[in-house]
Amino acid sequence: MAATHAFDSQTAFNRYVRDAMRAPLLSRERECELTHRWHEERDEAALSELVASHARLVVSQATAYRGYGLPMQDLLQEGNVGLLQAAARFDPTREVRFSTYAVWWIRAAIQDFVLRNWSMVRLGSTTQEKALFFNLRRLRAKIAGSDAGKSDSEARLQIAEELKVQLGQVERMEARLSGPDQSANAPLGEDGASEWQDLLVDDAPSPEDSVQRSRDNALRARWLKTALTTLPAREQHIIRERHLKEEGTTLAELGEELGISKERVRQIEHRALEHLKRRVLDSAALSPNGNHIDASR
């Protein structure tokens, strides 16, 4: 069944390429007529003829990107999406041939598909990175084929200068292109008893650590709440406004509210914080469960 499906796909692909290359080229006058009919009247027959006559552009562009290991049928499909986008956006009133305009949309659609599917890790999110991805191998081969005898570091520097990117970007892209995606479940060793994921280190806290941290935070919060009650009302207000609100009140705002200078507010705040620190540390020292907690946090 799978073999039959593959055969049918290849047959359809061959037929598409054959039909695309046999489609007659349009004269400037005929192209102008078709683009106006589609642009002004939404004549689908005109669109169909326009797209069919430029399908060879899709084949040409898709062939140029087949070296990235993606199915040719998918590249053609994405190229056709770009061709249709070009037809939808083309302005026939401008003195530009449709093929000149369409090739950019076809290429952009294919490049975007390659970037999205070449690796599971997203690549080329900026214009510079896209240019680096699609030109790195070509420039590497060009430099290697010259008689300059450049070292790897000199070659990377030349590539960075030509593409106007940073040297570190070239190094990172080379590392990505040299190492294909690897499944975390890929077996290790000849016996395959272990997997790559067994070597990954989990930096997340263990369930026991998470529970302990939650309990410690609750205990510190209780100590702080108790310590706050030992402060005078004005100092409690300053601490709550400055440190216990999502957006702390400024010193100037508190000074205006309390009728004192912002420097005086700062002094009161500092004194209150020192008092709270001492009381929390005293609570930790007296608590049977507080000897393991960093009470100063």
MONOR-V514232 format. One record per helix or strand. SS is the DSSP state (H for helix, E for strand). FROM is the first residue (numbers start at 1). LEN is the number of residues. If there is no record, write none. Layout:
BEGIN
SS,FROM,LEN
SS,FROM,LEN
END
This chain:
BEGIN
H,2,21
H,28,14
H,44,10
H,55,10
H,66,3
H,72,18
H,98,20
H,127,19
H,152,12
H,167,12
E,187,2
E,194,2
H,196,4
H,207,22
H,233,11
H,251,8
H,262,25
END
